[in-house]
Amino acid sequence: MSEHYERHAEAVSNAFMELLDEHVREGIGEAQRQQLAMLIEAAISTAVFEQLEHAADKAFAFAQRFEAK
């Protein structure tokens, strides 16, 4: 994974933790925080991949129209 995505996932995870009450935060261990960050990172990567795929599909369609002319 991109280091940028990893840092962003950590920031989102930390922001989420800040939203929780202190007694709830205390019940969440480091392993769970890392799992949360990994889930967020996977979601970011999936969203980026889907957008790249969409852009590639558009470029392919454009190329086909261009070739047809």
C-alpha positions in Angstrom: 0.0 0.0 0.0 1.0 3.5 -0.6 2.6 5.2 2.4 0.3 8.2 1.7 -2.8 5.9 2.1 -1.3 4.4 5.3 -0.8 7.9 6.8 -4.3 9.0 5.8 -5.8 5.8 7.3 -4.0 6.4 10.5 -5.2 10.0 10.6 -8.8 8.9 10.0 -8.5 6.2 12.7 -7.1 8.7 15.2 -9.9 11.1 14.4 -12.4 8.4 15.0 -10.9 7.5 18.3 -11.1 11.1 19.4 -14.8 11.0 18.8 -15.2 8.3 21.4 -15.7 8.8 25.0 -12.6 8.2 27.1 -13.9 5.1 28.8 -14.7 3.6 25.3 -11.2 4.5 24.0 -9.6 2.9 26.9 -11.3 -0.4 26.0 -9.9 -0.4 22.5 -6.4 -1.9 22.3 -3.6 -1.1 19.9 -4.3 -4.3 17.8 -7.9 -3.1 17.2 -6.7 0.4 16.3 -4.3 -1.1 13.8 -7.1 -3.3 12.4 -9.3 -0.2 12.0 -6.5 1.6 10.2 -6.0 -1.4 7.9 -9.7 -1.5 7.1 -9.7 2.2 6.3 -6.6 1.8 4.1 -8.3 -1.0 2.2 -11.3 1.2 1.7 -9.2 4.0 0.4 -7.3 1.7 -2.0 -10.5 0.2 -3.3 -12.0 3.6 -3.9 -8.9 4.7 -5.8 -8.8 1.6 -7.8 -12.4 1.9 -8.8 -11.8 5.5 -10.0 -8.8 4.4 -12.0 -10.8 1.7 -13.6 -13.5 4.2 -14.4 -11.0 6.6 -16.0 -9.5 3.7 -18.0 -12.9 2.7 -19.3 -13.6 6.3 -20.3 -10.2 6.5 -22.1 -10.8 3.3 -23.9 -14.3 4.4 -25.0 -12.8 7.7 -26.2 -10.1 5.9 -28.1 -12.6 3.6 -29.8 -14.7 6.6 -30.9 -11.5 8.3 -32.1 -10.5 5.3 -34.1 -14.0 5.0 -35.7 -13.7 8.5 -37.2 
